[in-house]
Amino acid sequence: MPYLSDPFRRAQVATGALFCFLGFQYGSWVSRVPSLQDRLDLDDREVGLLLLAPGVGAAVSFAAVAWLMRRLGSRRLATCAALALLAVLAVLPVAVTYPLALVILLGDGVAVACLNVAMNAQAAALEARYQRTTMAKLHAVFSAGVFSAALLASAATAVSRTLAVHFTLAGLILVLLLIAATTGTAPADRHPAAPAAGERGRLRGFVPSLTAVVLTLAMVLAELTEGAMNDWSALYLRDVAHAAPALTPLGIAVVSAVMLVARVFADGWRKRWGDKRVVVAGVAVASGGLGSALLLGGAVPAFAGFACVGLGMAAVTPCLYVAAARLGPQTLALVASAGTVGLLAGPPLIGFVAHAAGLVWGMSVVVIAALALAACVGPVRWPAEERAPAGPGAGSADRAAGLSGS
């Protein structure tokens, strides 16, 4: 195919397969949270603890991920993590007890953290090697994976309530994606801000800068917002909006579909308006849309509010990953791991709030997180016009992404 004769396109497809893999695996099991709740007879607090398990796994794995990246490289680490995530889907349907499900999802969080860091390192290396933007489009592929998983979950629920049937079909699709990722031509394990030989010892004692801390907090809040939609939209539609059972998995589909389309155009938005304006406007759309939906109630406002979240948050995480990549591999690993924590550990917070005050108040945590994100990224000096090149000239890019006065 002429399209794949371009080395950049071949590497882009291979890396995109990893993004799609993670989105599809994640969307497959979170879209069946209501089924897991019913099968294990869990209340909202116990669902919150169940969703906390992957977040705990991700939170404690930062040092391990950094070590594995040095030992294996991003490509091999991505393959190992993908195999572990396949195993999660294989064993989760046969988890007959609540503690066993907690252990399985704890391992899921560790594997997600590994794959998330590895695939974003591949994406950053791809941009640096070919000097072509692709991060937002690759994150669009992640959204496509979540969207496709939600559609499959909806179809599987309509045909059979058995998790094993659904997860078997999902596993076959994931195997095909993994083959595409491992047989494609991925970029070399070279980070755009890879340190010189004399700097490696200093990076072993990595201490995050103020910029890195701000980006880390921003990523936690951004992924919390996105993860909450994935984990709680189905339960909100069922228990609060009283939507039909076949419609409950489609909350994830709406968020992912809108986010997918928006991310296709996100690089153009960044070039035209700059990263900071895109991020601030995006969180305003997300918080305003979801907040209005929670006040109005009902299924139609809920779907509209979910669409606002998908549109508003589409470009936020790609912008944060690009900023982190400019600051070096250690910062990228820190921010990516923190994003996994926000994605997987944030939703349990909603479960605790929902158990105490109701799911409407629980979903309000998402609105607050989006508003906090806008305040968090305010001090960051984003590139105003064009992206500074990575690699040998990365120092200027680091300054462009730094904090004013730092």
Buried (B, 14 or more C-beta within 10 A) or exposed (E): EEEEEEEBBBBBBBBBBBBBBBBBBBBBBBBBBBBBBEBBEBEBBBBBBBBBBBBBBBBBBBEEBBEBBEEBBBBBBBBBBBEBBBBBBBBBBEBEEBEBBBBBBBBBBBBBBBBBBBBBBBBBBBBBBBEEBBBBBBBBBBBBBBBBBBBBBBBBBEEEBEBEEBBBBBBEBBBEBBEBBBEBBBBEBBBBBBBEEEEEEEBEEBEBBEBBBBBBBBBBBBBBBBBBBBBBBBBBBBBBBEBEBEBBBBBBBBBBBBBBBBBBBBBEBBBEEBBBBBBBBBBBBBBBBBBBBBEEEEBEBBBBBBBBBBBBBBBBBBBBBBBBBBBBBBBBBBBBBBBBBBBBBBBBBBBBBBBEEBBBEBBBBBBBBBBBBBEBBEBBBBBEEEBBBBBEEBEEBBEBBBBEEE
